[in-house]
Amino acid sequence: MSWQPEIDELRKRENMAREMGGAEKVAKHRSHGKLTVRDRIATLLDPGTFHESGMLAGKAEYENGSLKGFVAANFVYGTGRIDKRKVVVGGDDFTIRGGAADASIKGKQIHAEQMANSLRLPIVRLVDGTGGGGSVKILERTGATYVPANPAWNYVVDNLSVVPVVAACMGSVAGLGAARVVTSHFSVMIEPTAQLFTAGPPVVKFATGENLTKEDLGGAKIHRKSGVVDAVVASEQDAFVCIRRFLSYLPSNVYQVPPVSPADDPVDRKEESLLSAVPRNRRQPVRIRPILSAIFDRDSVFELARYGGPIVTALARLDGHPVGVIASDPYVGGGVLTVEAADAMIRMVDLCQTFHLPMVVLTDQPGIAVGTVAERRATIRYAARAVAAVYQATVPSAEIIIRRCFGVGGAGMTNRHSYVQRYAWPSGDWGSLPIEGGLEAAYRSELEASDDPQALLEEIRGRLEAVRSPFRTAEGFGVEEIIDPRETRPLLCEWVRDAYALLPSQLGRPSHGTRP
């Protein structure tokens, strides 16, 4: 006698689980331009690679001992492959109670995080719901309130030190769902269909009196610059492209070296555009993104923390080797170190330190933001935290000083007291503060005593212009090398091979993982 009847029962229950919230709710969900959780997982993963766990968990109804109805728990998870590499993926099913925890079995989320942690596999969270307690109606059913605890949070936090963690905000996400999005190494939000907030409009109206729509409270126009998510994209397909691309730069866990890809971009490529990339007029800003494209492997620059403003952070490749990139963007606020820029720096340094990515820093840093707005925002504290992160990092680093390097902000772009492979372009300009900003203060008494202060000012400026030449600094070995900008890529490609030779001795858990 075989076990075929039980296998038939198994298939019956699996088919019921695949119905999700039922045809009507699935159709309504899709009418809003959203894929179902099962469609999302199938689209994200390599075809045919998804192996689901916990499919039979849910709420069953019985009549005379026989199964009458079944509604699956509203969290789907398992393993699959992205570009042939195994990952854990889990997603909320919004068609069942809007993805809220009162229709879930928390053990599934716990097991998903535990699986990633124990097997040392990257985890992708597709978040589409509150993930928390849902409606207060649950209190009548349970008959009691409870002291809140976030399911699997010990693993959620620890995973940041072990495996790549990616999260996508796929719909209206609040509370614990929002926390699951931001507790990640990379997060992405879909502009037309997603909103993210600590609490939704009804709770906000009760708490603050503000009467807001979901979009006004936590839509893309809020979070494109808020720092809550790394990227805002136009569609779910774009989000999946970002997820796959982000993971391609990272190892599966902290015990592996980042994956080196075949490269068809010559290491000796010398872009002529770099010779004139920095304008001779110091008042004219540098465009940093064309410089990044000229230096790193073609089409390999993938920006993170797109809220960072004056600081661009990215993943890129040199001769196929993944690296982290921190670069100043003078076209935003002159490139000064703001609160947002400091946060972007901290997260990039933490990411590189966690996954042993060598760092390349392109410096055009006039210093920390100044003025009353900067002081009210405690900018110096955030900037100091960024500098501390840089000085705590132990991964190999290289720096290209493109132009300015001033003050505490400039001093903190790399660890000035440890070995950094450093090159400067002839356009380099550095010091405790720019001559333009400090000349009048330094020579105030002479200028006030002069019969022609303007002529004296020009005379002093002429003398200082000669002193500020980077060649003067090189004479005293204040900078190790001044290079032709066109030599930047070949030199960095040589450096990155040396850096990767060091990585096997550095593998393992960092002293702390990436902090949200």
Secondary structure as the mmCIF struct_conf table of DSSP 4:
data_model
#
loop_
_struct_conf.conf_type_id
_struct_conf.id
_struct_conf.beg_label_comp_id
_struct_conf.beg_label_asym_id
_struct_conf.beg_label_seq_id
_struct_conf.end_label_comp_id
_struct_conf.end_label_asym_id
_struct_conf.end_label_seq_id
BEND BEND1 TRP A 3 TRP A 3
HELX_RH_AL_P HELX_RH_AL_P1 GLN A 4 ARG A 18
TURN_TY1_P TURN_TY1_P1 GLU A 19 GLY A 21
HELX_RH_AL_P HELX_RH_AL_P2 ALA A 23 SER A 31
TURN_TY1_P TURN_TY1_P2 HIS A 32 GLY A 33
HELX_RH_AL_P HELX_RH_AL_P3 VAL A 37 LEU A 44
BEND BEND2 LEU A 45 LEU A 45
HELX_LH_PP_P HELX_LH_PP_P1 ASP A 46 ASP A 46
TURN_TY1_P TURN_TY1_P3 PRO A 47 GLY A 48
STRN STRN1 HIS A 51 SER A 53
BEND BEND3 GLY A 54 GLY A 54
TURN_TY1_P TURN_TY1_P4 MET A 55 LEU A 56
STRN STRN2 GLY A 58 GLU A 63
TURN_TY1_P TURN_TY1_P5 ASN A 64 GLY A 65
STRN STRN3 SER A 66 ALA A 72
BEND BEND4 ASN A 74 ASN A 74
STRN STRN4 PHE A 75 ILE A 82
TURN_TY1_P TURN_TY1_P6 ASP A 83 LYS A 84
STRN STRN5 ARG A 85 ASP A 92
TURN_TY1_P TURN_TY1_P7 PHE A 94 ILE A 96
HELX_RH_3T_P HELX_RH_3T_P1 ARG A 97 GLY A 99
HELX_RH_3T_P HELX_RH_3T_P2 ALA A 101 ALA A 103
BEND BEND5 SER A 104 SER A 104
HELX_RH_AL_P HELX_RH_AL_P4 LYS A 106 LEU A 119
TURN_TY1_P TURN_TY1_P8 ARG A 120 ARG A 120
STRN STRN6 ILE A 123 VAL A 127
BEND BEND6 GLY A 129 GLY A 129
BEND BEND7 GLY A 132 GLY A 132
TURN_TY1_P TURN_TY1_P9 VAL A 136 LYS A 137
HELX_RH_AL_P HELX_RH_AL_P5 ILE A 138 THR A 142
BEND BEND8 GLY A 143 ALA A 144
TURN_TY1_P TURN_TY1_P10 PRO A 151 ALA A 152
HELX_RH_AL_P HELX_RH_AL_P6 TRP A 153 ASN A 159
TURN_TY1_P TURN_TY1_P11 LEU A 160 VAL A 162
BEND BEND9 VAL A 163 VAL A 163
STRN STRN7 VAL A 165 CYS A 169
BEND BEND10 GLY A 171 GLY A 171
STRN STRN8 SER A 172 ALA A 174
TURN_TY1_P TURN_TY1_P12 GLY A 175 GLY A 175
HELX_RH_AL_P HELX_RH_AL_P7 LEU A 176 VAL A 182
BEND BEND11 THR A 183 HIS A 185
STRN STRN9 PHE A 186 ILE A 190
TURN_TY1_P TURN_TY1_P13 GLU A 191 THR A 193
STRN STRN10 GLN A 195 PHE A 197
BEND BEND12 THR A 198 ALA A 199
HELX_RH_AL_P HELX_RH_AL_P8 PRO A 201 THR A 208
HELX_RH_AL_P HELX_RH_AL_P9 LYS A 214 GLY A 218
BEND BEND13 GLY A 219 GLY A 219
HELX_RH_AL_P HELX_RH_AL_P10 ALA A 220 SER A 226
BEND BEND14 GLY A 227 ASP A 230
STRN STRN11 ALA A 231 VAL A 233
BEND BEND15 ALA A 234 SER A 235
HELX_RH_AL_P HELX_RH_AL_P11 GLU A 236 SER A 248
TURN_TY1_P TURN_TY1_P14 TYR A 249 TYR A 249
BEND BEND16 LEU A 250 LEU A 250
BEND BEND17 SER A 252 ASN A 253
TURN_TY1_P TURN_TY1_P15 VAL A 254 TYR A 255
BEND BEND18 GLN A 256 GLN A 256
HELX_LH_PP_P HELX_LH_PP_P2 VAL A 257 PRO A 262
BEND BEND19 ASP A 265 ASP A 265
TURN_TY1_P TURN_TY1_P16 VAL A 267 ASP A 268
HELX_RH_3T_P HELX_RH_3T_P3 GLU A 272 SER A 276
BEND BEND20 ALA A 277 VAL A 278
BEND BEND21 ARG A 280 ASN A 281
TURN_TY1_P TURN_TY1_P17 ARG A 282 ARG A 283
BEND BEND22 GLN A 284 GLN A 284
HELX_LH_PP_P HELX_LH_PP_P3 PRO A 285 VAL A 286
HELX_RH_AL_P HELX_RH_AL_P12 ILE A 288 ILE A 295
BEND BEND23 PHE A 296 ASP A 297
TURN_TY1_P TURN_TY1_P18 ARG A 298 ASP A 299
STRN STRN12 PHE A 302 LEU A 304
TURN_TY1_P TURN_TY1_P19 ARG A 306 TYR A 307
TURN_TY1_P TURN_TY1_P20 GLY A 309 PRO A 310
STRN STRN13 ILE A 311 LEU A 318
TURN_TY1_P TURN_TY1_P21 ASP A 319 GLY A 320
STRN STRN14 HIS A 321 SER A 328
TURN_TY1_P TURN_TY1_P22 PRO A 330 VAL A 332
HELX_RH_3T_P HELX_RH_3T_P4 GLY A 333 GLY A 335
STRN STRN15 LEU A 337 LEU A 337
HELX_RH_AL_P HELX_RH_AL_P13 VAL A 339 PHE A 355
TURN_TY1_P TURN_TY1_P23 HIS A 356 HIS A 356
STRN STRN16 MET A 359 GLN A 365
STRN STRN17 ILE A 368 ILE A 368
BEND BEND24 GLY A 371 GLY A 371
HELX_RH_AL_P HELX_RH_AL_P14 THR A 372 ARG A 376
TURN_TY1_P TURN_TY1_P24 ARG A 377 ALA A 378
HELX_RH_AL_P HELX_RH_AL_P15 THR A 379 GLN A 392
BEND BEND25 VAL A 395 VAL A 395
STRN STRN18 SER A 397 PHE A 406
HELX_RH_AL_P HELX_RH_AL_P16 GLY A 407 ALA A 411
TURN_TY1_P TURN_TY1_P25 GLY A 412 GLY A 412
BEND BEND26 MET A 413 THR A 414
TURN_TY1_P TURN_TY1_P26 ARG A 416 HIS A 417
BEND BEND27 SER A 418 SER A 418
STRN STRN19 GLN A 421 ALA A 424
TURN_TY1_P TURN_TY1_P27 PRO A 426 SER A 427
STRN STRN20 ASP A 429 GLY A 431
BEND BEND28 SER A 432 LEU A 433
HELX_RH_AL_P HELX_RH_AL_P17 ILE A 435 ALA A 442
TURN_TY1_P TURN_TY1_P28 TYR A 443 TYR A 443
HELX_RH_AL_P HELX_RH_AL_P18 ARG A 444 ALA A 449
BEND BEND29 ASP A 451 ASP A 452
HELX_RH_AL_P HELX_RH_AL_P19 PRO A 453 VAL A 467
TURN_TY1_P TURN_TY1_P29 ARG A 468 ARG A 468
HELX_RH_AL_P HELX_RH_AL_P20 PRO A 470 GLU A 475
TURN_TY1_P TURN_TY1_P30 GLY A 476 PHE A 477
BEND BEND30 GLY A 478 GLU A 480
STRN STRN21 ILE A 482 ILE A 482
HELX_RH_3T_P HELX_RH_3T_P5 PRO A 485 GLU A 487
HELX_RH_AL_P HELX_RH_AL_P21 THR A 488 LEU A 502
HELX_RH_3T_P HELX_RH_3T_P6 LEU A 503 GLN A 506
BEND BEND31 GLY A 508 GLY A 508
BEND BEND32 SER A 511 HIS A 512
#
